[in-house]
């Protein structure tokens, strides 16, 4: 069903307690309730490689490279430059948001949300630079893949400086043609 402007304006609540759902087949849907009309989006299932590291110090450069290459393989990206990284990451079930933070030191964050049951990447829009946001998105993707099972420290001084080494090779894998890492095949051990 096409959710045209005319349809959305004219559709009425039919009395169902949970409201009526009208979908366009592309993931967007309109929920019509007594209290109003609400746009919703069905995200795809989370489709990220699984790693079970519990300590950032145990992650080797080869582990980082393997994780980046596995993302490309899992998502069937080939080895060329990823044209729209945000679309690819959202297609893997990650919620990506760009918002002004007012904090120059924060360019992006990543976390697995227990509330929504999926990973989130809020990116800073303060620099208003698409290239930088793409770079930050690739970096945070590395953290989601490699740090999922690492317990975050509660000490403010330690949590202010999260481990940074995981994001850099992942960025190269997605932001260059074939990447320094992924051009050798599916995994670094293939050389």
Secondary structure, DSSP 8 states (H G I E B T S, - for coil): ----HHHHHH----S-SS-EEEE-SSSEEEEEETTEEEEEE------------SSGGG--HHHHHHHHHHHHHHTT-TTS--S-HHHHHHHTT-EEEEE--S-TT--B--EEETTTTEEEEEEE-TT--HHHHHHHHHHHHHHHHHSTTS----SHHHHTS---HHHHHHHHHHHSSS-TTGGG-SSGGG-
